[in-house]
Amino acid sequence: MVYEATATAPVNIACIKYWGKRDTKLILPTNSSLSVTLDQDHLRSTTTSRADASFEDGDRLWLNGKEESIKEGGRLWTCIKELRGWRKAEEDKNAELPKLAALNLRIASYNNFPTAAGLASSASGLAALVASLAGLYELPQSPSELSRIARQGSGSACRSLFGGFVAWREGKEADGSDSLAEEVASREHWPEMQALICVVSDAKKGTSSTAGMQHTVETSPLLQERLRVVPKRMDDISAAIKARDFDAFARLTMADSNQFHAVCLDTAPPIFYLNDVSRAIIGLVEELNRAHLAKTGHLLAAYTFDAGPNAVIYAPEANMPTIVAAVNRFFPQAEAFPDPFKVGTAAALPEGFSEGVIRIGGWEKGAVKSLIHTRVGDGPRRLGPEESLLGPDGIPK
Ligand code: DP6
């Protein structure tokens, strides 16, 4: 009998950003946050977890084929310990369950996108780890309960345990029991929502999110103003999502991204995640919105940036041909764009669009390296044994 489970988990990109911890050990945030889960058909982490009596060398884990150490007291260790504890509790209740909690684990995880692309690989990776262990241990806990464990692996990972539109409620309890993720709306509620990721740099970022946000908490006076305005933004964006009001969703998403980068600049020493290309993409989207608004009374797109220079542009499906054409025209990519939605690059720019906002002479080829076109997606999926990442010997295939 092989005791094993394989699961995949999605990437999520926040519209209302998590930036700051009130408890760094339990990973409790200074504010609630809200994200859109992206489609695992395009971006995902896959994790296989196996428990076996023949594994004698402790728990072992491989990430993209490379073994990583599981440091005692570290984030991975904590997630494994908590889930094993829940399994033990089930075994204590039901003597017929196999004693998996006592067995060592082998865990293999794989991202189908470059870890260093600045995409949220820690979020999908930790969520896939939690989903695969919950499968292996046949845990009865709900996704929200599991999200409390994923949160301790990486804050943003708790939101990857759900599909659709997801809130991470900051919670009030000191033990973190009420700091968890929950679904605000399913993907089916607003399936037209799509995302275009503009990969600006593959380079590893200078300041990690973990270190950067603590410097902000310690030094930024502007963060206090941010903490004052975020609760209303959370209410307003939830209402916008429920009403499928893209204009309100877009205004809040762009304002929150800009405020997040403002508190980064307000940190001492300042943290710069955006670069010239990122700012030029902001200029492009703002001008597309201005022209589209003048013509139709609605916004075309919303940009948001995490702790790196890549842009994520959210828009309803109907607007994507215009956005893809505009990005392609002003930021010609170095790599071919295998668009799963095949929107093409021929759409016209909105009437009245002013090219004056774009750098004279345009951007050199490769300033935007590649594009990833995806859409709102579902939560973690359980895969069959044929998808296992581990060979019969318990080593990654
Ligand atoms: C800018 O979840 O990576 O992407 O909890 O320290 O692991 P840790 O940080 P992490 O921070 C993500 C920050 C962000 C905003 C967001 O996803 O909400």
Residues whose N, C-alpha, C, O or C-beta is under 5 A from the ligand:
A	BS01	DP6	A14 I16 K17 Y18 S33 G153 S154 G155 S156 A157 S209 T210 D306 A307
